[in-house]
Amino acid sequence: MPHRRLGIGFIGSGFITRFHIQSWLAVRDADVRGVWSPNRDHAEEAAALARTLHVGEAQAFDSIEAMVASPDIDCLWICGPNHRRVENMEAIAHTLETSKGELIGIACEKPLARNVGEALRMVELVKQTGVLHGYLEDQLFSPGLQRAREIAWARGAALAGRPYLARAAEEHSGPHTAWFWQAALQGGGVLTDMMCHSVEVARFLLTKPGAPRHSIRPTSVSAQIASLKWSRPEYAEQLRARFGASVDYSTRPAEDFARATIAFEDDAGHPLIAETTTSWSYVGAGLRLSSELLGPEYSLSVNSLDSGARVFFSRAIEGEAGEDLVEKQNAEQGLMPVVGNEVAEYGYEAENRHFVRCFLEGRQPELDFHAGLDVMELLMTAYMSAEQGRTIPWKPDNLANFMPAVVRGTWQP
Ligand SMILES: NC(=O)c1ccc[n+]([C@@H]2O[C@H](COP(=O)([O-])OP(=O)(O)OC[C@H]3O[C@@H](n4cnc5c(N)ncnc54)[C@H](O)[C@@H]3O)[C@@H](O)[C@H]2O)c1
């Protein structure tokens, strides 16, 4: 009997779709068979990338409906911009409800949506379809982080007691397309864009391997946001020159720095702390993901730029600017880190293997749309705290209707 193979279709054909497609070299039992994006040429390019890498006979589809209806497609990876999430999910749900196609699983990129109201709608829609669902948080699958967590818990926590403090940070010099910078489209600034990762990494580190996600519960959130760099006149001008008038940080900035301290407690009532820091105002070699876990007699730390491989270019080497050494690269000279296999190191390979395996076996992944909703509730509470300048006890009322000031255009940095 030949193995069952899943056919995967991508919604969106941007940066992250290309990352996922590259990671497919390390994914078994599933092929990339489709891409839909409103820009047909881009969808064709992404499909061609899949064919060139021999990860599937992918074709560009004319619509989400056509992709869902295709017998070649069993699962969808939602990778469009944040402001199209609900619309994309509604198109999927509507097609399934009118019996125009069948799906086994849907995986959605971070963040699940722009706010809690939309995240609730995503959960409602996916439950309506009855399809398995996953929340794509690649960083939990980073091999170094996963292994260090296993060891810290197996050796350290087993003998000395559970860890109590997790730190997680994601920092780079700013996103690559205009919609990320527009709070109304993206859902906020760096807090929604990147703290979704850090919150989930910290939660993952503090949760005992094998224990349910809700074995640690938030008790309060304290946060701060700031515009440190991009609303300065010269940098606001740079953004305008690069992205056009729609990105005007002199009149409508979003935060480029956010930090949150989230207090949790475990089943035994132990206090636990997650410290998360994210910024679009970090200029180092490139994207830096760092995390730590501290317990009574042990600690772990991971830093994606400490990759072990480096290259050096003297001042005589004046090549083009690129992103060939590391994601969000800021320099091409001097001593530069090289991340050997970015799609593996950041977690995409293991992430996609995991979700494919769950969907093939008909298993609901634990990292699902509910997890994406949990993260969004914490992020919106962080905005509330930053706006009100106080620690917010968990869980605040009215989260479903909360809209950050940065999105409403009333935020004063
Ligand atoms: N896991 C990560 O670390 C990570 C990294 C980058 C982006 N992301 C997430 O992935 C998503 C896409 O980000 P990106 O970097 O690829 O963005 P991008 O701007 O590079 O690409 C966006 C893509 O969406 C397509 N698109 C436009 N309108 C659409 C619509 N109505 N429906 C569906 N697609 C549409 C565009 O054609 C483009 O191909 C975002 O939600 C982002 O937060 C996650």
Ligand as a Chemical Component Dictionary entry (heavy atoms), coordinates in Angstrom:
data_LIG
# 
_chem_comp.id                   LIG 
_chem_comp.type                 NON-POLYMER 
_chem_comp.pdbx_formal_charge   0 
_chem_comp.three_letter_code    LIG 
# 
loop_
_chem_comp_atom.comp_id 
_chem_comp_atom.atom_id 
_chem_comp_atom.alt_atom_id 
_chem_comp_atom.type_symbol 
_chem_comp_atom.charge 
_chem_comp_atom.model_Cartn_x 
_chem_comp_atom.model_Cartn_y 
_chem_comp_atom.model_Cartn_z 
_chem_comp_atom.pdbx_ordinal 
LIG N1  N1  N 0  6.334  32.959 11.934 1  
LIG C1  C1  C 0  6.995  34.047 11.662 2  
LIG O1  O1  O 0  8.055  34.307 12.199 3  
LIG C2  C2  C 0  6.450  34.988 10.642 4  
LIG C3  C3  C 0  7.345  35.779 9.918  5  
LIG C4  C4  C 0  6.818  36.643 8.957  6  
LIG C5  C5  C 0  5.446  36.737 8.783  7  
LIG N2  N2  N 1  4.613  35.961 9.546  8  
LIG C6  C6  C 0  3.154  36.090 9.381  9  
LIG O2  O2  O 0  2.785  35.581 8.102  10 
LIG C7  C7  C 0  1.791  36.386 7.511  11 
LIG C8  C8  C 0  2.281  36.886 6.149  12 
LIG O3  O3  O 0  3.486  37.623 6.332  13 
LIG P1  P1  P 0  4.545  37.838 5.134  14 
LIG O4  O4  O 0  5.823  38.221 5.770  15 
LIG O5  O5  O -1 4.492  36.693 4.196  16 
LIG O6  O6  O 0  3.881  39.108 4.451  17 
LIG P2  P2  P 0  4.189  39.693 3.006  18 
LIG O7  O7  O 0  3.774  41.103 3.040  19 
LIG O8  O8  O 0  5.578  39.333 2.598  20 
LIG O9  O9  O 0  3.207  38.866 2.079  21 
LIG C9  C9  C 0  1.823  38.921 2.221  22 
LIG C10 C10 C 0  1.203  38.071 1.162  23 
LIG O10 O10 O 0  -0.217 38.081 1.309  24 
LIG C11 C11 C 0  -0.808 38.224 0.007  25 
LIG N3  N3  N 0  -2.148 38.810 0.096  26 
LIG C12 C12 C 0  -2.567 40.074 -0.223 27 
LIG N4  N4  N 0  -3.896 40.171 -0.039 28 
LIG C13 C13 C 0  -4.332 38.970 0.388  29 
LIG C14 C14 C 0  -5.583 38.452 0.740  30 
LIG N5  N5  N 0  -6.707 39.187 0.620  31 
LIG N6  N6  N 0  -5.654 37.180 1.163  32 
LIG C15 C15 C 0  -4.547 36.419 1.286  33 
LIG N7  N7  N 0  -3.336 36.849 0.927  34 
LIG C16 C16 C 0  -3.217 38.109 0.499  35 
LIG C17 C17 C 0  0.162  39.114 -0.733 36 
LIG O11 O11 O 0  0.003  38.944 -2.124 37 
LIG C18 C18 C 0  1.502  38.549 -0.242 38 
LIG O12 O12 O 0  1.822  37.421 -1.008 39 
LIG C19 C19 C 0  1.507  37.500 8.506  40 
LIG O13 O13 O 0  0.374  37.175 9.249  41 
LIG C20 C20 C 0  2.710  37.540 9.398  42 
LIG O14 O14 O 0  2.416  37.961 10.702 43 
LIG C21 C21 C 0  5.094  35.086 10.442 44 
# 
loop_
_chem_comp_bond.comp_id 
_chem_comp_bond.atom_id_1 
_chem_comp_bond.atom_id_2 
_chem_comp_bond.value_order 
_chem_comp_bond.pdbx_ordinal 
LIG N1  C1  SING 1  
LIG C1  O1  DOUB 2  
LIG C1  C2  SING 3  
LIG C2  C3  SING 4  
LIG C2  C21 DOUB 5  
LIG C3  C4  DOUB 6  
LIG C4  C5  SING 7  
LIG C5  N2  DOUB 8  
LIG N2  C6  SING 9  
LIG N2  C21 SING 10 
LIG C6  O2  SING 11 
LIG C6  C20 SING 12 
LIG O2  C7  SING 13 
LIG C7  C8  SING 14 
LIG C7  C19 SING 15 
LIG C8  O3  SING 16 
LIG O3  P1  SING 17 
LIG P1  O4  DOUB 18 
LIG P1  O5  SING 19 
LIG P1  O6  SING 20 
LIG O6  P2  SING 21 
LIG P2  O7  DOUB 22 
LIG P2  O8  SING 23 
LIG P2  O9  SING 24 
LIG O9  C9  SING 25 
LIG C9  C10 SING 26 
LIG C10 O10 SING 27 
LIG C10 C18 SING 28 
LIG O10 C11 SING 29 
LIG C11 N3  SING 30 
LIG C11 C17 SING 31 
LIG N3  C12 SING 32 
LIG N3  C16 SING 33 
LIG C12 N4  DOUB 34 
LIG N4  C13 SING 35 
LIG C13 C14 SING 36 
LIG C13 C16 DOUB 37 
LIG C14 N5  SING 38 
LIG C14 N6  DOUB 39 
LIG N6  C15 SING 40 
LIG C15 N7  DOUB 41 
LIG N7  C16 SING 42 
LIG C17 O11 SING 43 
LIG C17 C18 SING 44 
LIG C18 O12 SING 45 
LIG C19 O13 SING 46 
LIG C19 C20 SING 47 
LIG C20 O14 SING 48 
# 
